[in-house]
Amino acid sequence: MSTKSTGTEWDRYDLSQRGFFYDDDSRPPKDPLPPHVEALRDSMLDFACEDFDLDSKGEDEANIINEINKSAMKFEEGKFSEDVWESLFQKYFFEPLVQDASASGGDSRKISRSKYYYDAIVFDSKAAWVTFDKSGNALGNSMADPFRNKKRPQVDGTFYFPIYHLTGKSPIPGATGHTGMEWHKASTPSLVESFSWSKLKKLHEHGLRSSPFHAFKKKQPLENDMKCYPWLVVEHKHKKNTFEKLREEAYCQAVNASGCAVRLNQITAKFAVELPKEAHIPPIPAVTTVGPEVKVWITYFAKDFMAYYYADEDYSEQSFQRCEQGYVRIISEIRDDNYTDYSR
């Protein structure tokens, strides 16, 4: 059950009035999912090779899984703070994902080169998405619709694509560690021209909004700003007596942020060939964690769809209503109070 908004708090009703919806019902949706959303969902739920039998795993991997289980149980029982939970997920899930996509000393030349130019990702936390400030009009006239996010996102964890600047004295991105091949020192800028700072800066002047930061307002780029097109957002909350309110806050923050990420994709797709069911606008995955409860979502832009609504601000009645357009987030997968499942 949602709680009534005071104007500054996060609440589901207010977001729905802004065109941002989420459906936390794990049953099949009222309408079939658009094919491109269903395709993403299928790829995210492809666990054909999963194996949770600890006896069949190597000793190091089994020890890590046991350590995750013990930590999660301790944090849940002890009602530890949000920062503690955030550190747990970053240490065991998000940092390894970045490391896996980063060039290292153990990679072959072919793999190392591929990672630098084609597979690189950037992770950041708590960064304010100033493009979506309610004041300042950073979006300009790039979007003609009336939808506006409730607040600028400041996401607990976000994955981005890197912006490259390989023609300067200090090429960006630089080396990710002390080992591995340093491709930035003898780079081939033409390979990443579409994601180059100079190219995106020129397009920004014509209305493209590839980054949620002020990456193109400076004469020279700063590596901390060189992030674009967020493709996964994560919101954390700890579990305590106000569990339902914290859950709603996490869900609202995640749909607000992932909806803004979809808006960046939507701006980019303005001049693309329109596809049925808005398939030319890529959807965005999101993850929420409230204590040990983990949910995976997909947010996408849709037209003429059934959305979950509260009938009024008093939350006395809830129903599905048909909407002309908006940003919809549906549950892709639920992992609830099962610590072993964190090994995924």
C-alpha positions in Angstrom: 0.0 0.0 0.0 1.3 3.4 -0.9 1.5 6.3 1.5 0.2 9.7 0.8 2.7 12.2 -0.5 3.7 15.3 1.4 5.0 16.9 -1.7 8.7 16.2 -1.2 8.6 12.5 -0.5 8.5 9.8 -3.1 5.1 8.3 -3.8 3.6 6.2 -6.6 0.6 8.4 -7.2 2.6 11.5 -7.9 4.8 9.6 -10.4 1.8 8.2 -12.2 0.6 11.8 -12.7 3.9 12.6 -14.3 3.8 9.6 -16.7 6.0 7.3 -14.8 4.4 4.0 -13.8 5.5 0.7 -12.2 3.8 -2.6 -11.8 5.0 -4.7 -8.9 2.6 -7.5 -9.7 4.7 -10.6 -10.7 1.8 -12.1 -12.5 1.6 -11.8 -16.3 0.7 -8.2 -17.4 -2.7 -7.2 -18.6 -1.3 -6.5 -22.1 1.4 -8.6 -23.8 4.8 -7.1 -23.4 6.2 -5.4 -26.6 8.4 -7.9 -28.4 11.6 -5.9 -27.8 10.9 -5.8 -24.1 10.1 -9.5 -24.0 13.4 -10.2 -25.9 15.3 -8.3 -23.2 13.4 -10.0 -20.4 14.2 -13.4 -22.0 17.9 -12.6 -22.2 18.0 -11.5 -18.6 16.3 -14.7 -17.4 18.4 -17.1 -19.4 19.7 -19.3 -16.6 20.3 -22.4 -18.7 23.8 -22.8 -17.2 23.0 -21.9 -13.6 24.3 -24.2 -10.9 23.7 -23.4 -7.2 25.0 -26.7 -5.9 27.9 -25.5 -3.7 29.5 -29.0 -3.8 30.0 -28.7 -7.5 31.7 -25.3 -7.3 35.4 -24.6 -6.7 36.5 -23.9 -3.2 37.1 -20.2 -3.7 33.7 -19.7 -5.3 31.9 -21.7 -2.6 33.6 -19.6 0.1 32.5 -16.4 -1.6 28.9 -17.6 -1.8 29.0 -18.6 1.9 30.5 -15.2 2.8 27.7 -13.4 1.0 25.0 -15.6 2.7 26.5 -14.9 6.2 26.8 -11.2 5.6 23.3 -10.8 4.2 21.8 -12.7 7.2 23.8 -10.6 9.6 22.8 -7.4 8.0 19.1 -8.4 7.8 18.9 -9.6 11.4 20.9 -6.6 12.7 18.9 -4.0 10.7 22.1 -2.5 9.3 22.1 0.8 7.5 21.6 1.3 3.8 25.3 2.1 3.2 26.2 -1.4 4.5 23.8 -3.1 2.1 25.1 -0.9 -0.7 28.7 -1.9 0.0 27.7 -5.6 0.0 26.1 -5.5 -3.4 28.9 -3.3 -4.9 31.7 -5.6 -3.6 30.2 -8.9 -4.7 28.2 -8.0 -7.8 28.8 -4.6 -9.4 32.6 -4.3 -9.0 33.2 -7.8 -10.4 31.0 -6.9 -13.4 33.2 -3.8 -14.1 36.4 -5.8 -13.6 35.2 -8.5 -16.0 34.7 -5.9 -18.7 38.0 -4.1 -18.1 41.3 -5.0 -19.7 43.7 -6.8 -17.4 47.1 -8.3 -17.6 45.7 -11.8 -18.0 43.9 -11.0 -21.2 45.2 -11.8 -24.7 45.9 -8.9 -27.0 42.7 -9.5 -28.9 40.5 -9.7 -25.8 42.2 -6.7 -24.2 41.7 -4.6 -27.4 38.0 -5.6 -27.6 37.4 -4.7 -24.0 38.9 -1.2 -24.4 37.1 -0.3 -27.6 33.9 -2.2 -27.6 33.0 -3.7 -24.1 34.1 -1.0 -21.7 31.6 0.1 -19.1 31.7 2.7 -16.3 30.2 2.3 -12.8 29.4 5.3 -10.5 27.3 5.9 -7.4 25.5 8.9 -6.0 26.2 11.1 -9.0 23.5 13.8 -9.6 22.0 13.6 -13.1 22.0 17.4 -13.6 20.5 17.2 -17.1 17.2 16.4 -15.3 17.3 19.3 -12.8 13.8 20.8 -12.5 15.5 24.2 -13.0 18.0 25.2 -15.6 16.2 23.6 -18.6 19.1 21.4 -19.5 16.9 19.3 -21.7 16.1 22.3 -23.8 13.5 21.6 -26.5 14.8 18.1 -27.0 11.5 16.7 -25.8 8.2 18.0 -26.8 6.1 16.0 -24.4 4.9 17.3 -21.0 6.5 14.5 -18.9 8.8 15.7 -16.3 10.6 13.6 -13.6 9.8 14.3 -10.0 13.4 15.0 -9.0 16.8 14.8 -10.6 18.0 11.2 -10.1 21.0 10.7 -7.8 21.2 6.9 -8.1 22.8 4.6 -5.6 24.6 2.8 -8.5 24.6 3.2 -12.3 26.3 1.6 -15.2 27.1 3.8 -18.2 28.9 3.6 -21.5 32.2 5.6 -21.6 32.7 8.7 -23.6 36.1 8.6 -25.4 38.5 11.4 -25.9 41.6 9.9 -27.5 42.9 12.9 -29.4 44.0 15.0 -26.4 47.3 15.0 -24.5 45.8 12.8 -21.8 43.6 10.3 -23.7 40.3 9.2 -21.9 39.6 6.6 -20.7 43.0 5.9 -19.4 44.3 2.6 -18.1 42.0 0.8 -15.7 44.8 -0.7 -13.6 48.5 -1.2 -13.3 48.5 -4.3 -15.5 47.3 -4.9 -19.0 47.9 -3.2 -22.3 47.6 0.6 -22.3 45.6 1.1 -25.5 45.0 4.8 -24.7 48.7 5.5 -25.4 48.5 4.3 -29.0 44.8 4.5 -29.7 42.7 4.4 -32.8 40.1 7.2 -32.3 38.1 6.3 -35.5 36.9 3.1 -33.8 34.9 4.9 -31.2 34.1 8.1 -33.1 30.4 7.7 -32.4 31.1 7.9 -28.7 33.8 10.5 -28.9 33.6 13.7 -26.8 34.0 16.0 -29.8 31.3 14.2 -31.8 28.8 14.1 -28.9 29.6 17.7 -28.0 28.6 18.8 -31.5 25.5 16.8 -31.5 24.6 18.2 -28.0 24.5 21.7 -29.6 21.8 20.3 -31.9 19.6 18.8 -29.2 21.2 15.4 -28.5 21.3 14.5 -24.8 23.6 11.6 -24.5 24.8 12.3 -20.9 23.0 13.1 -17.7 25.9 15.2 -16.7 27.4 18.5 -17.8 30.0 16.6 -19.9 30.0 19.1 -22.8 29.9 22.5 -21.0 33.6 22.6 -20.5 36.3 23.5 -23.0 38.2 20.4 -22.1 36.7 17.1 -20.9 37.1 15.8 -17.4 37.3 12.0 -17.0 34.8 12.1 -14.1 32.1 13.4 -16.5 32.9 11.1 -19.4 29.8 8.8 -19.0 26.8 8.5 -21.3 23.7 6.5 -21.8 23.1 4.9 -18.4 22.0 1.3 -19.1 21.4 -0.1 -15.6 20.3 1.7 -12.4 20.3 0.3 -8.9 18.6 1.6 -5.8 19.2 0.3 -2.3 17.3 0.5 0.9 17.8 -1.2 4.3 15.1 -3.2 5.9 13.5 -1.9 9.1 10.1 -1.3 10.7 9.1 1.1 7.9 9.7 -1.6 5.3 6.7 -0.8 3.1 7.5 2.9 2.9 11.2 2.1 2.1 10.1 -0.3 -0.5 7.9 2.3 -2.2 10.7 4.8 -2.0 13.1 2.5 -3.7 10.7 1.5 -6.4 9.8 5.2 -7.1 13.4 6.3 -7.2 14.3 3.5 -9.6 11.4 4.2 -12.0 12.2 7.9 -11.9 15.9 7.2 -12.8 15.3 4.4 -15.3 12.5 6.5 -16.9 15.0 9.4 -17.3 17.5 7.0 -18.8 14.9 5.9 -21.3 14.2 9.6 -22.1 17.9 9.9 -23.2 17.4 7.0 -25.5 14.2 8.5 -26.7 15.9 11.8 -27.6 18.5 9.9 -29.5 15.9 7.9 -31.4 13.9 11.0 -32.5 15.3 10.8 -36.0 15.5 7.0 -36.2 13.1 4.9 -38.3 10.0 4.4 -36.0 9.3 0.7 -35.3 6.1 -0.9 -34.0 5.5 -0.8 -30.2 8.3 1.9 -29.9 11.0 -0.7 -30.4 13.4 1.9 -31.7 13.7 3.2 -28.1 15.8 0.8 -26.1 14.4 -0.2 -22.7 16.5 0.1 -19.4 16.9 -2.6 -16.7 16.8 -1.6 -13.1 17.5 -3.4 -9.8 16.0 -2.6 -6.4 17.2 -4.1 -3.1 15.3 -3.6 0.2 17.3 -5.5 2.8 17.6 -9.0 1.4 14.7 -8.5 -1.1 16.1 -8.1 -4.7 13.9 -7.3 -7.6 14.9 -6.8 -11.3 12.8 -4.6 -13.5 12.6 -3.3 -17.1 11.5 0.2 -17.9 10.4 1.1 -21.4 8.5 3.8 -23.3 5.0 2.8 -24.4 1.9 4.2 -26.1 -1.7 3.1 -25.6 -1.1 0.7 -22.7 -2.7 -0.4 -19.5 -1.1 1.2 -16.4 -1.4 0.5 -12.7 -3.2 3.5 -11.1 -4.5 4.6 -7.8 -7.9 6.1 -8.4 -7.2 9.1 -6.2 -4.5 10.6 -3.9 -6.1 9.0 -0.9 -5.1 5.5 -2.2 -8.5 4.2 -1.4 -8.8 2.2 -4.7 -6.4 0.8 -7.3 -7.0 -0.3 -10.8 -5.6 -0.6 -14.3 -6.4 2.2 -16.7 -5.5 2.8 -20.4 -2.9 5.5 -21.0 -1.9 7.4 -24.1 1.9 7.2 -23.4 4.4 7.0 -20.6 7.3 5.2 -19.0 6.4 1.8 -17.7 8.4 -0.5 -15.5 7.5 -4.1 -15.0 9.1 -6.8 -12.8 11.5 -9.1 -14.7 12.5 -11.3 -11.8 12.1 -11.5 -8.0 14.7 -12.9 -5.5 13.1 -12.6 -2.1 14.8 -13.6 1.2 16.8 -16.4 -0.4 20.5 -15.6 0.3 21.9 -18.4 -1.9 20.2 -16.8 -4.9 22.6 -13.8 -4.6 25.2 -16.0 -6.2 23.5 -15.2 -9.5 
